[in-house]
Amino acid sequence: MTPGRDDQACPERTRTVSPLRGMILAGACDNRPRTLPMPQQPSDLPTIEYTAPETAPGHASVDIDLASARPLSSFDLGEASLSVSLDRPGRQNGHLTLPRSDSRAAIAQLQIPLTVLVGRNAGPTVLLMAGVHGDEADGVLCLQRLAREIAIDDVRGRIIIVPALNLPAVLENRRGTQDDGGNLDGCFPGGPEGSTGERLAHATCRLLLAEADLVVDLRAGGQSLAFAPMVAIRRTPKSDAYTLAEQAMVAFGAPNSVYLPSELAAAALPGLLERDGVGYVQASLGGAGDVTLDALNIAYTGCTNMLISLGVLAGDMQLRATRTLALPGKKAWVFAPASGLLEPRARLGAEVYRGDPLACIVDPEQSGGAVKVIDVPLNGVLLARRAGTHVRAGDLVALVADEIQP
């Protein structure tokens, strides 16, 4: 308290304190902050009456609404936008621009590269994208090549190419999003604020996916899985979007064409698009942290075939044989029953039979001990397997699909 002042010079008054956040009340007569702790469950607590002396002379009183405080976001730096027009005929290379702020740069932009090809004649809009997971480079390389080589005079309709949607993750060869390492696929439809993944998903939906008739999503197994090259759609009730996706899958002509169960990824990007009447096709081209020439050729020829079949691109298709498969629900997924070193007993892409050994798990800390044998759960094809030898209990070690008649 200031010397010479008494309690009468500093009358008390009542302040209302928001229960939503802890609050610091500065400017009391002794000039010391007073703090109320943050409640554990703010929504259940009433308003608190707090009695404090009035602000001493010479000290300004500042009202801060902590409940509305938030980090720097797209609202502060501008909305996500495209640097190109989606309607102007011709070829344009540009970016999907997303405001960002992090420890490296307080104010910056995340610039996702893209190419837009608009023909002079009307036609469907096909969005080709890759790099949803940053450790899946097969699709990134394929779409970079397509963006360079497609001749604009051969385009009817519109082709939008996004080679590396999750660019920060692609640059660092990691699966997850920039902020929390989460799965970008699970961020859709996202929102204008929140993590990088949520804001990127929201911008992608609003500026790109909303324009498409068909979305083609090139994936792979990343560093932990290897796929026999495949293209897939979800089995859903017949609709124009489903018919378009099925036509695209057949034209793609991957070695394996797979029908996924309708409940798979229903809440993620595929389900979101299908509910909005947009066709969705997903290709998984390899994995194991590597890129092969075969996978790149399958992806490039498949995308070209698909665009030609839909009438978006002029040219002749290169027909290829494909095997039609279906994932029969939960029994197709095989998980490790224990931790250890994984020893494969079946080849990727080969036919397998129920009860045969699929793999076994060896304890490296024991010599001459028993191994845990993992049996094939059903007759079918080994569509994917664990990459590498080290596994933990609960890791996916195999995916077995059932061969069906087309």
N, C-alpha and C positions, 0 to 999 in steps of 0.2 A: 504494500500500500504506500502511496506517496506520502512522505513526511508532512505532518500538519493537517492531513485530512482525517476526518472521522467517519464513522459509519453513516451519519446522516447525509454526508456529501455523496453517498453512493447508494441510493435507494434500490431496493430489490424489485424485480419484475418477473413475470412468468414467460418462458419460451416454450414453444412446442417443438419437440424433437422427432424427426421421422424415425420410425422403428426399422426401416428397411436397411439402413447402413449404420455403422459406427460413425459418430460425428464428433468433431473437435470444436468446442466452443471457446473461441479466443476472445480476449478483450475484457476479461474480468478485472476487478479493481486491483488484484495483485498481479495482473498481466500474465497469469499462468494458464496454459490450456487445460481444459477439463474434458475428459473423454468418457463417452458411454460405450460399452462393449457392443459388438455386433451380435444380434440375436441369432440363435441357431435356426429358428424357423420363422422368418420375418412375417410371412403371410398370416400367421396365427396370432400375432401380438398386437395389442392395442396401442394407440398413441400414448406416449409417455410425457407427463408434465414435469418439466425440470425448472427449478428456480435458481436464477443466477443474478448477480449484481449487474447493473447497467454498465455499458461500456464507459470506461474512464475517459475524461476529456483528452482530446488529442489522439485517440485511437479510433480508427475507422471500423465500422461494423460491416462485414461482408457476408451476404447470404449465399450459401452454396447448396445447390440441389444435387446431392450425391446420388440420389436415386436415378437421375437422368444422365449422370456422367458416363462416358463410354470412351473407348480408345479411338485413336485416329482411324477413320474408315472411309468408305467410298463417298459418304455424304460430305466429308470434309475436302476431299481431293477431286471430286467429280465422279460422274457415273462411268461404269464400264462402257466401252464404245468400240466400234470398228473403224479402222483407218481406210477402209475401202467401201465401195458401194456394192451391194448385192444385186443390183438391177442393171448396172451399166454394161452393155455388151463389150466383150473382149476379155483379156487376161489381166488380172491385177494381183500383185503380191503385196501383202500388208500384214496387219496385226489385229488381234483382239487385245485391247489395252485395258488393263485392270489396275486401279490404284492400289498401292501397297505401302506399308511402313513397317520396318523391322530394325533390328539392332545394327545392321550394316548400312542402311540408308533410311533416314527418318522420313523422307518424302521421295517416293520413286514410283515407277510404273512397272508392272509385270506385262511384258509384251509377248503374246502367244502368236507365233508366225502362222500365216494361212495364205492360201491361194484361192482365188475365185475365178472361175471360167464360165462366162455367160455367152451362149450362142445367140445368133440373130433370129433363130426360130424357136418357138415355144416348145417346152417339154418339161419333164419332171425335174425336181431338184434332188440330187443325191449328195449327202454329206459323208465324206470319207474322213475318219479320224483314227489316230493312234496315240500311244503314249499316255493313256489313262493311268497306267502304272509305269513308273519311270525306269524300271529294269526290264522292259520288254521292247527291245530295239528293232525287232524284225519289221514291225509295222511302220515304225518311224522311217526306216530306210526305204521301204517300199513306196510310201506316200511321197517322200522327197523326190524319188525318181519319177513318179507319175506327175507331180507338179512341174517338173522340168520338161517332160517329154510329150504330154498331151498337146496336140495341135488345136488351137482355138477354132480353126475352120472345120474341125471334125465334131464340134460340140453342138448338140441340139438340146436346149434346156439349160440347166445350170449344175455345175459341179463345184462343191466347196470342199477344199482339202485342208485339214488341220493335222499336220504330221506329228506334232508333239503337244498334245493338249495340256498335260501336266509338265510343262517345260522345266520348272525348277527341279523336279524329281528326275527327269530325263538327264539333265546336265550333271546330276550327282549320282546317277545309276542306282537310285533307291526307289523302292516301290511306292512309298506313301507320300502324302502331301507335305508342304513346306513347314507348316506350323507344328503339327502334332504327329506326323508320320502315319496318319490315318488313310483309309481307302477312299480315293476320290469317287469311285463308283458308288459308294454308299452315301455320298454327300448330296446327290441329286434329290430334289430340285434345288436345294440350297436356299440362300437368302442374300439380301444386299449387304448384310453385315455378318460378322462372325469370323471364322477361320478362313485362311486362303482357299481351302478346298470348298467351303460352303459358298464363298463369293464367286469363285471360278465356276462352280456348277450352276449358280444362278445366272451368271452372265452368259454361259454357254446355252442354257435353256432359252433365255430371252432373245438373244441375238442370232443364234445359229440353229438350234434344234427346232425352233418354232417355224423355220423357213423350209424344213426338209419334208420330202415325201418318203424318203428311205434313208436310214442311217446305217453305215457300215463301219463296224468297230473292230480294228485289227489289234489282237492281243497275242500273248504268248504265255509261257509258264513262269516267266521271271527267273530268279536264281534258284528257286526251291522246287520247281516242277518242270517236267519235260512232257510235251504233248506230241502225239502222232498228228501231223498236220490235219486240221479239221475246220469246217465251217458249220455254224449251228444257228438254229432258230428255236424259240420256245413254242411248244404246242399249246395253242390257245384256240378259242372258238373262231370259226371261219369269219373273215372280214376282209375288206379291201387291203388293209395293211398286212394281214397275214398272207394273203395271196401274193402280194408284191414281194414280201420277204422270202417266201418259199421259191418263187421264180428266181430271185437273186441267188439263193443258196444253190439251187440246181445249176445255174449258169456258172457260178464260181468254180465248180468242178474240183474241189479239194479232194485228196485221196479218201477223206471220210466226211460224209454229210450227216450231221447229228441233229436229232429232234430232242430238245431238252424238255423235262417235265414242266408243266405250267406253273407250278409253285416255286420253281427255282428262280431266284432274283426277281420275284414279283414286286418287291418294294424298292428295287434299285432302278438303274437307268432303263433296262429293257421294259420293265413293267410300266414305268412312267410314260415311255414313248408309245407303247401299244395302247394304253388307255387314252392317249391323245390322238389315236388314229394314224400313227407314224410307224412304218415298217422298220424292223430292227434285225440286223444280221451281225453275228459276231464270229470272227475267225480266230483260232488259236493255232499258231504256226510253228511252235517249237518251244524253246526255253532253255533251262539249265545254264542260264547266264551266258548263252552263246547265240550266234547268228550263223546259219548255214546257207550255202548257195541254193540248195534245194528249197528251203523255206522261202527265201526271197523270190525265187522264180514262181513258186506256187502262188504266193501273194500277188505278185505283179500280174501274172496271167489271169488269176481269178478276178481281180478287180477290173481288169480290162474286159474280160468276158461278160461280167455282170453289167457294166456300163453299156456295152454293145447290145446285150439282150433287152435292156430297158429302153433302147432307142436314144440314149443320151449321148452316145459316142458312135461315130461311123467306123466301120471296119468289119473284119471277119473273126468269128469266135474260134478259139482253139479248143476243140472238144476233148475232154479227158474222162477216163473212167473214175467212178466214185463208188464207195461202199456206203450203204445207208444204214445208220445205227440209231439207237434210241437209248437214253439213260433211263433205267427202270426204277427211279426213285432212290431212296436212301441206301438200298443194298448195293448200289453201284459204287459207293464211296468206301474205301478201305483205309482204316486208320491204324497207326502203330499201337500195339498193346503194351509196349515197353520202350524204354530208351536204350540206345546202343548203336551199333554199326549195322547198316542195312545191306544185306547181301541179296541181289536180285536173282530170281529163278525163272523169269520169263522176259521175253524181248518186247520192247515197246512196239505197238502196232500189230503184234501177233495174236492169233486166235488162242484163247485159253479156255480151260474146262473146269467146271466146278469140282472142288476138292483137290485139284492139283496144287503143288506149292507155287505160290506167287513170289514170295520173298521170305527171308528169315532174318531175325535180329540176333546179333551176336554181342555178348557182353565182353568188351575189351579188357576188363579187369579180371577175367577168369580164363584159365587155360584148361582146355579139355572139358569145359562145362557144356551143359545142354543149351541148345539154341531155341528161340521161339519161332516156330514156323507159322507163316501167314498163308492161309489157303485161299484159292480163287473162290469168290462167293457165288458165281454164276457162269454159265457158258456165255462166251462173248469175245470181245476184243479188248486188249489192254490199251486203252485210249490215252492214259497219262500215268506217269510214275514219279516218285520222289527223285529229285536230282541230288547227287552227292550221296555220301555214305552215312553221315551222322543224322540220327533222328531222335526225337523225344517222344515219349508217350503222348498220343493224341495228334501227332502230325499226320497229315494225309500222305499215304504211301502209294496209292494206286486208285485209278478210276477205270472201271470195267463197263463197257457198253454192250448192249445186246444188238446183234445184227438182225435187221428186219427187211421185209420186202418193200421196195420203193412204191 
